């Protein structure tokens, strides 16, 4: 499967809130778990204060304001898995 056919993940974050380190950590976790299933993870600073969202192929996966904060790694990986590879076992993350 070519990288263009694989899902793309976008993490939008507020640089004024210093959320770049959190966003980089989440990108690292995503890439470490889904390296075979995704084409790319992109980090994008937002002009809107307090903004934090994660999208998969343009569809909203997580919104800090709607979902009440930031996802923990378990919730993040489960949501991504449910969207891109529902049959995939995440091992200890699913327990």
C-alpha positions in Angstrom: 0.0 0.0 0.0 1.5 3.4 -0.9 1.7 6.2 1.6 -0.9 8.2 -0.3 -3.4 5.5 0.2 -2.8 5.3 4.0 -4.6 7.6 6.5 -3.2 10.9 7.4 -3.3 12.3 10.9 -3.2 16.0 11.7 -2.6 17.4 15.2 -3.5 21.0 15.5 -2.2 22.7 18.7 -2.0 26.2 20.4 1.7 27.2 20.5 0.8 30.1 22.9 -0.3 27.5 25.4 3.0 25.6 24.9 1.3 22.5 23.7 4.0 21.6 21.1 5.7 19.2 23.5 2.4 17.4 24.2 1.7 17.3 20.4 5.1 15.9 19.6 4.7 13.2 22.3 1.3 12.2 20.8 2.8 12.1 17.3 5.6 9.8 18.6 3.1 7.5 20.2 0.9 7.4 17.1 3.9 6.7 14.8 5.3 4.0 17.2 2.0 2.1 17.2 0.6 2.7 13.7 3.8 2.9 11.6 2.4 0.3 9.1 -1.1 1.7 9.0 -0.7 5.5 8.5 0.9 7.6 5.8 1.9 10.6 7.9 1.4 12.6 11.1 1.4 16.3 10.7 1.8 18.9 13.5 0.1 22.3 12.8 0.2 25.3 15.0 -3.2 27.1 15.4 -3.8 30.8 15.6 -6.7 30.2 18.0 -5.8 30.3 21.7 -6.5 27.1 23.6 -7.0 25.1 20.3 -6.2 21.4 20.2 -7.7 18.9 17.7 -6.7 15.7 16.1 -8.1 14.7 12.7 -7.8 11.5 10.7 -8.2 12.1 6.9 -10.0 15.4 7.7 -12.5 13.9 10.1 -12.4 15.2 13.7 -11.1 12.5 16.1 -10.5 14.5 19.2 -11.3 18.1 20.3 -10.0 19.4 23.6 -13.0 21.7 24.1 -15.6 19.0 23.1 -14.0 16.0 24.7 -13.0 17.8 27.9 -9.2 18.0 27.8 -6.5 16.0 26.2 -6.7 12.3 25.4 -4.6 9.9 27.4 -2.5 7.6 25.3 -4.9 4.7 25.7 -8.0 6.7 24.5 -6.0 8.2 21.6 -4.7 4.9 20.3 -8.1 3.2 20.7 -9.9 6.0 18.7 -7.3 5.9 16.0 -7.4 2.1 15.8 -11.2 2.1 15.7 -11.0 4.5 12.7 -8.2 3.0 10.6 -7.8 -0.6 11.7 -10.8 -1.8 13.8 -9.6 -5.4 13.7 -6.2 -4.6 15.2 -5.4 -5.7 18.7 -3.5 -3.1 20.7 -2.3 -5.5 23.3 -2.0 -4.1 26.8 -3.7 -0.8 25.7 -6.9 -2.7 25.2 -7.0 -4.2 28.7 
